[in-house]
Amino acid sequence: MIIVTGAAGFIGSCLSHFLLNKFKSEHFILVDDFSREDKLNNLPQERCRLIDRNKLFEDLKDEFKVTAIYHLGARTDTTEMDKTIFNDLNVAYSKKLWTYACEKNIPFLYASSAATYGGGEHGFDDDESQIEKLKPLNPYGQSKQDFDIWALAQKAKPPSWYGLKFFNVFGPNEYHKGRMASVIFHTFNKIQSTGKMQLFRSHREDYEDGMQSRDFIYIQDVVEICHWLIDNKVTSGIYNVGTGKARTFLDLATSVFNALELEPNIEFIDTPEDIRDKYQYYTQANMNKLISAGYPNNFHSLEDGIERYVKDYLVQGSFYCSTSSKS
């Protein structure tokens, strides 16, 4: 039996469907707060037992034979400033799951975040000896940093464990995320409703408007990495999950117009003041560690990932699922 937390969310639901398709005879415990109806369409139905996140540890006393834990449940709102929310959900809860994995000798994978890199002043290398130097720009990133540091310091560790610093993930099943959904999702909807896209104006002299860059990674690549790490039991540790290629927001918006077979119509607006001083202008994952570990797959280009997302999912309003997922 496999546990996936955050299973009604974006990455967690796609991973659940992906694993269901990989392991035809395996059963799953899917963990989340299932009170939000707008997330329920993300969920698979077959071979799954749904457990509310607040009841998980009580139910685990039933002694399930768990073969792997994918811990993707977290509060991910980068605009939330209440540190107690992150301490409860992103740190304390993660520690309890880690401890359970240690006690039961279960492989453990959890979601860290590229938000731990802050403004990038220390680079974007997943070198564990440098992690304590990183300075996240918000409480969300700090909570992920806190757990990374805690995990590295533990003497008791799961038999294999992986902390994944997800960069900018996009793809189906993020419909419920609102403001925190990917820029691709917002660009598609903006074009559909207005025929144009607004991007944030640069507020730094060293960046032109639209040249702010991110390492954007398509969800299919993310779930394949998650599965490959656990399945191959590679060296435990913290790994970047990006493509290793930063692309501009101007490239992104243009690619969405192209996928819709429309001429680009892009204008620039001021970055909201509540995030302006915490806004990352550049991220690019160093992917050498994962590749050196033997990861065999190529990553989708930004253009290819956007075309698949737009044409296969957004235009159709469809969801990533175990019976019809597109690779």
C-alpha positions in Angstrom: 0.0 0.0 0.0 1.3 3.5 -0.9 0.5 6.7 0.9 0.2 10.0 -0.9 -0.5 13.1 1.1 -1.8 16.2 -0.6 -3.6 13.7 -2.9 -6.4 16.1 -3.8 -4.0 18.9 -4.7 -2.1 19.6 -7.9 1.1 17.5 -7.8 -0.3 14.9 -5.4 -3.3 14.1 -7.5 -1.3 13.8 -10.7 1.2 11.6 -8.9 -1.6 9.4 -7.5 -3.0 8.8 -11.0 0.5 8.2 -12.4 1.3 5.6 -9.7 -2.1 3.9 -10.1 -1.3 3.4 -13.8 2.1 2.0 -13.0 1.1 -0.4 -10.2 -2.0 -2.1 -11.4 -2.4 -4.3 -8.3 -1.3 -1.7 -5.6 -3.8 0.0 -3.3 -3.4 3.5 -2.1 -4.1 5.7 1.0 -4.8 9.2 -0.2 -4.5 11.9 2.4 -5.8 15.5 2.3 -8.4 17.9 3.6 -11.3 16.6 1.5 -13.7 19.4 2.5 -13.1 21.5 -0.6 -15.4 20.4 -3.4 -13.3 22.1 -6.1 -10.5 19.7 -5.5 -12.5 16.4 -5.6 -12.4 16.1 -9.4 -8.7 15.7 -9.1 -9.0 12.5 -7.2 -8.8 8.9 -8.5 -11.5 6.6 -7.4 -10.1 3.1 -7.9 -8.1 1.1 -5.3 -8.0 4.1 -3.0 -8.9 4.8 0.6 -9.4 8.4 1.5 -8.2 9.6 4.9 -8.5 13.1 6.3 -5.1 14.5 7.1 -6.1 15.0 10.7 -7.0 11.3 11.1 -4.1 9.8 9.3 -1.9 8.9 12.3 -4.9 7.4 14.2 -5.7 5.2 11.2 -2.1 4.2 10.7 -2.4 2.3 14.0 -4.3 -0.3 12.0 -0.9 -1.5 10.8 -1.2 -1.1 7.0 1.6 -2.7 5.1 2.9 0.6 3.6 5.6 0.3 0.9 6.2 4.0 0.2 5.2 7.4 1.4 4.9 10.4 -1.0 4.4 13.4 1.3 3.2 16.2 -1.0 0.6 17.8 1.4 1.5 21.3 2.4 0.3 24.9 2.7 1.8 26.5 -0.4 0.5 30.0 -0.3 3.5 32.3 -0.7 1.4 35.3 0.3 0.3 33.8 3.7 2.3 35.5 6.5 1.0 33.5 9.5 4.0 31.4 10.4 2.0 29.1 12.8 0.0 27.7 9.8 3.2 26.7 8.1 4.8 25.4 11.3 1.8 23.1 11.9 1.2 21.8 8.4 4.6 22.0 6.7 7.0 21.3 9.6 5.4 19.4 12.5 3.2 17.2 10.3 6.2 16.3 8.1 8.2 15.4 11.2 5.5 13.0 12.3 5.4 11.3 8.9 9.2 11.1 8.8 9.3 9.4 12.2 6.6 6.9 11.1 8.7 6.1 8.0 11.7 5.6 10.2 9.9 3.3 12.7 8.3 1.2 9.9 11.3 1.2 7.6 9.4 2.8 4.7 10.9 4.8 1.8 9.9 8.5 2.2 9.7 11.3 -0.4 8.6 14.8 0.5 8.0 18.1 -1.2 10.5 20.8 -0.4 10.5 23.9 -2.7 12.7 26.2 -4.8 11.3 28.9 -2.6 14.0 27.9 -0.2 16.5 29.6 -2.5 15.1 33.0 -1.8 16.5 35.7 -4.2 19.1 33.3 -5.5 22.1 35.1 -3.9 23.5 31.7 -3.0 22.7 30.0 -6.3 20.3 27.2 -7.0 22.5 24.1 -6.3 21.0 21.2 -4.3 24.3 20.9 -2.3 23.3 19.8 1.1 26.3 21.4 2.7 25.1 24.8 1.6 21.4 24.6 2.6 21.7 26.4 5.9 23.0 29.5 4.1 19.8 29.9 2.1 17.5 32.8 2.9 13.8 32.2 1.8 11.8 35.3 1.1 8.5 34.3 2.8 7.2 32.0 5.6 6.2 29.3 3.1 9.8 29.0 1.8 11.1 29.2 5.4 9.0 26.3 6.5 10.4 24.2 3.7 13.9 25.3 4.6 13.3 24.5 8.3 12.2 20.9 7.5 15.1 20.4 5.1 17.6 21.4 7.8 15.8 19.2 10.4 15.8 16.2 8.1 19.5 16.5 7.3 20.3 16.7 11.0 18.4 13.5 12.0 20.4 10.4 13.0 17.3 8.2 12.4 16.4 8.3 8.7 14.0 6.2 6.5 15.8 3.5 4.4 15.7 5.8 1.5 14.5 9.4 1.5 14.2 12.3 -0.9 13.4 16.0 -0.4 12.4 17.5 -3.7 12.9 21.2 -4.4 10.2 21.7 -6.9 10.7 24.7 -9.2 7.7 26.2 -11.1 5.5 23.2 -11.9 2.6 23.6 -14.3 0.0 21.3 -15.8 -3.5 19.8 -15.3 -5.3 19.5 -11.9 -4.2 23.0 -10.7 -7.7 24.4 -11.5 -8.4 24.9 -7.8 -5.3 26.9 -6.9 -6.6 30.4 -7.5 -3.9 33.0 -7.3 -1.3 30.3 -6.7 -1.9 28.5 -10.0 0.8 28.6 -12.6 1.3 31.6 -14.9 0.4 29.3 -17.8 -3.0 28.7 -16.3 -3.6 32.4 -15.7 -2.3 33.3 -19.1 -4.7 30.9 -20.8 -7.7 32.2 -18.9 -6.8 35.8 -19.5 -6.4 35.3 -23.2 -9.8 33.5 -23.3 -11.6 36.3 -21.5 -9.8 39.4 -22.9 -7.7 38.4 -25.9 -4.5 39.6 -24.2 -2.1 38.9 -21.3 -0.7 41.2 -18.7 2.7 40.5 -17.3 4.4 42.1 -14.3 6.6 45.1 -15.1 10.2 44.8 -13.9 11.0 46.9 -10.9 14.7 46.3 -11.2 17.1 48.2 -13.5 18.9 45.0 -14.5 15.8 43.3 -15.9 13.7 44.5 -18.8 9.9 44.0 -18.7 9.0 40.4 -19.3 12.6 39.2 -18.9 12.0 37.9 -15.4 12.8 34.2 -15.6 11.8 30.9 -14.0 12.7 27.3 -14.4 9.3 26.0 -15.5 8.7 22.2 -15.4 5.8 20.2 -16.8 3.9 18.0 -14.3 4.6 14.8 -16.3 8.3 15.3 -15.7 7.7 15.8 -12.0 5.7 12.7 -11.4 8.2 10.6 -13.4 11.0 11.9 -11.2 9.1 11.1 -8.0 8.5 7.5 -9.2 12.0 7.0 -10.5 13.7 8.0 -7.2 11.6 5.7 -5.0 11.6 2.8 -7.6 15.4 2.9 -8.1 16.4 3.6 -4.5 19.1 6.0 -5.6 21.3 7.8 -3.0 19.1 9.6 -0.4 19.1 13.3 -0.1 17.7 16.6 -1.3 17.3 17.0 -5.1 16.3 19.9 -7.4 13.3 19.2 -9.6 13.4 21.6 -12.6 14.6 21.4 -16.1 17.9 23.3 -15.7 16.8 26.0 -18.2 15.4 29.3 -17.1 12.8 30.8 -19.4 11.3 34.3 -19.5 7.7 35.1 -18.7 7.6 36.7 -22.2 8.6 33.3 -23.7 5.8 31.7 -21.6 3.1 34.1 -22.6 4.1 33.9 -26.3 4.0 30.1 -26.1 0.4 30.1 -24.8 -0.7 32.4 -27.6 1.1 30.1 -30.1 -0.6 27.0 -28.6 -3.9 28.7 -29.2 -2.9 29.7 -32.7 -3.2 33.4 -31.8 -1.0 36.4 -32.4 0.6 37.5 -29.1 -1.0 40.5 -27.4 1.0 41.3 -24.2 1.1 44.3 -22.0 2.8 45.1 -18.7 1.4 46.1 -15.3 3.1 46.9 -11.9 3.9 44.0 -9.6 1.5 44.1 -6.6 3.1 45.8 -3.7 2.4 43.0 -1.3 4.8 40.7 -3.1 7.1 43.2 -4.8 9.9 43.0 -2.3 9.7 39.2 -2.1 9.5 38.6 -5.9 12.1 36.2 -7.4 13.4 37.6 -10.7 15.4 34.5 -11.7 15.4 30.8 -10.8 17.2 28.0 -12.6 17.7 24.5 -11.1 21.1 22.9 -11.2 20.0 19.4 -12.3 23.5 17.8 -12.2 22.8 15.9 -9.0 19.7 14.1 -10.4 21.3 13.4 -13.7 24.5 12.1 -12.1 22.3 9.8 -10.1 21.3 8.2 -13.4 17.9 9.8 -14.2 17.4 8.7 -17.8 14.6 10.9 -19.2 14.6 14.2 -21.0 12.5 17.1 -19.8 9.7 18.7 -21.8 10.7 22.1 -23.3 8.6 25.0 -22.2 6.9 25.1 -25.6 6.1 21.4 -25.7 4.8 21.4 -22.1 2.6 24.4 -22.7 1.3 23.0 -26.0 0.3 19.7 -24.3 -1.2 21.5 -21.3 -3.2 23.9 -23.4 -4.4 21.5 -26.1 -4.9 18.3 -24.1 -6.3 19.8 -20.9 -7.1 23.5 -20.7 -9.0 23.8 -23.9 -11.0 20.6 -23.1 -11.3 21.4 -19.3 -10.1 17.9 -18.6 -8.1 16.4 -15.7 -5.0 14.3 -15.5 -6.2 10.8 -14.7 -4.8 7.3 -14.5 -6.8 6.0 -17.5 -6.0 8.8 -19.9 -2.9 10.7 -18.8 -0.7 12.0 -21.6 3.0 11.5 -21.4 
